[in-house]
Amino acid sequence: MTVAVKNNNKTPLVVPPAVRREAGFKSGQELEFKASGGVITIIPKLTTADDEYTPEQRRAIDAELDAAEKGTFHGPFKTAGEMIAHLKAKLKETAPRKSKRAR
C-alpha cells in the first residue's frame, strides 16, 4: 500500500489509519521510530524481560543464572571432532560400570 501525504512543519506528520491497519498496529500500542538515510522505519516496541517479571522473580532468575555460570565449563574446542572426543570421554566417565560375574 502506498499513500502520499504532504509534509509541512506546521502540523505533525500523521500516519493514515489505512496504513496503520495494514501494518497491524493496535490502538495504544507503543511504537519505535528509526531514521536512517532519509527513511523512517516504524516498528512495534518489543517487550523486555524486565517487563515480563516482577522484581522478585527477576532476582530469583538472576541468582540461578549466576549459580549456573559458576559451574563447569568446557571448551572452546578447535574442531567439531575435538568436541565429540571430549563428549565421548565424559560419557565413558559417567557410564555405569559393568561388573564381572563369576560363572
C-alpha positions as CSV (number, residue, x, y, z in Angstrom):
1,M,0.0,0.0,0.0
2,T,1.3,3.4,-0.9
3,V,-0.2,6.7,0.5
4,A,1.3,10.1,-0.3
5,V,1.0,13.0,2.2
6,K,2.4,16.5,2.2
7,N,4.9,17.3,4.9
8,N,4.7,20.8,6.3
9,N,6.5,21.7,9.5
10,K,3.4,23.5,11.0
11,T,1.4,20.3,11.6
12,P,2.6,16.9,12.9
13,L,3.2,14.1,10.4
14,V,0.3,11.7,10.7
15,V,0.3,8.1,9.6
16,P,-3.1,7.5,7.8
17,P,-5.4,5.0,9.5
18,A,-5.4,2.7,6.5
19,V,-1.6,2.4,6.7
20,R,-1.8,1.7,10.4
21,R,-4.4,-1.0,9.8
22,E,-2.3,-2.6,7.0
23,A,0.7,-2.6,9.3
24,G,-1.3,-4.3,12.1
25,F,-0.7,-1.5,14.6
26,K,-3.2,-1.6,17.5
27,S,-4.5,1.4,19.4
28,G,-2.4,2.3,22.4
29,Q,0.5,0.1,21.2
30,E,4.0,1.5,21.7
31,L,6.0,2.1,18.6
32,E,9.6,2.8,17.8
33,F,10.7,5.2,15.1
34,K,14.1,4.7,13.5
35,A,15.5,7.2,10.9
36,S,18.4,6.4,8.6
37,G,19.3,7.8,5.2
38,G,16.1,9.7,4.7
39,V,14.0,6.6,5.6
40,I,11.8,6.3,8.7
41,T,11.0,2.8,9.9
42,I,8.2,2.3,12.4
43,I,8.2,-0.9,14.4
44,P,6.2,-2.2,17.4
45,K,8.2,-1.7,20.6
46,L,9.2,-5.1,21.8
47,T,8.8,-6.0,25.5
48,T,11.8,-6.8,27.5
49,A,12.3,-9.5,30.1
50,D,12.2,-6.8,32.7
51,D,8.6,-6.0,31.7
52,E,7.5,-9.7,32.0
53,Y,8.7,-10.5,35.5
54,T,8.3,-8.9,38.9
55,P,11.4,-7.6,40.6
56,E,11.3,-10.7,43.0
57,Q,11.1,-13.1,40.0
58,R,13.9,-11.3,38.2
59,R,16.2,-11.6,41.3
60,A,15.5,-15.3,41.5
61,I,16.2,-15.8,37.8
62,D,19.4,-13.7,38.1
63,A,20.6,-15.8,41.1
64,E,20.0,-19.0,39.2
65,L,21.9,-17.7,36.2
66,D,24.8,-16.6,38.4
67,A,24.9,-20.1,40.0
68,A,24.9,-21.7,36.6
69,E,27.8,-19.5,35.4
70,K,29.9,-20.8,38.3
71,G,29.6,-24.3,37.1
72,T,32.0,-26.4,35.0
73,F,32.7,-25.1,31.5
74,H,34.3,-27.0,28.7
75,G,35.9,-25.7,25.5
76,P,36.4,-23.8,23.4
77,F,37.2,-26.6,21.0
78,K,39.3,-26.0,17.8
79,T,37.3,-28.6,15.8
80,A,34.0,-30.4,16.0
81,G,35.9,-33.7,16.2
82,E,37.7,-32.4,19.3
83,M,34.4,-31.6,20.9
84,I,32.9,-35.0,20.0
85,A,36.0,-36.8,21.5
86,H,35.6,-34.7,24.7
87,L,31.9,-35.7,24.9
88,K,32.6,-39.4,24.4
89,A,35.2,-39.3,27.1
90,K,32.7,-37.7,29.5
91,L,30.2,-40.4,28.7
92,K,32.7,-43.1,29.5
93,E,33.3,-41.4,32.9
94,T,29.7,-41.4,33.8
95,A,28.6,-44.7,32.2
96,P,27.7,-47.4,34.8
97,R,30.5,-49.9,35.3
98,K,29.8,-53.5,34.2
99,S,30.6,-55.9,36.9
100,K,32.3,-59.2,36.1
101,R,30.3,-62.1,37.4
102,A,31.9,-65.5,38.1
103,R,30.1,-68.4,36.5
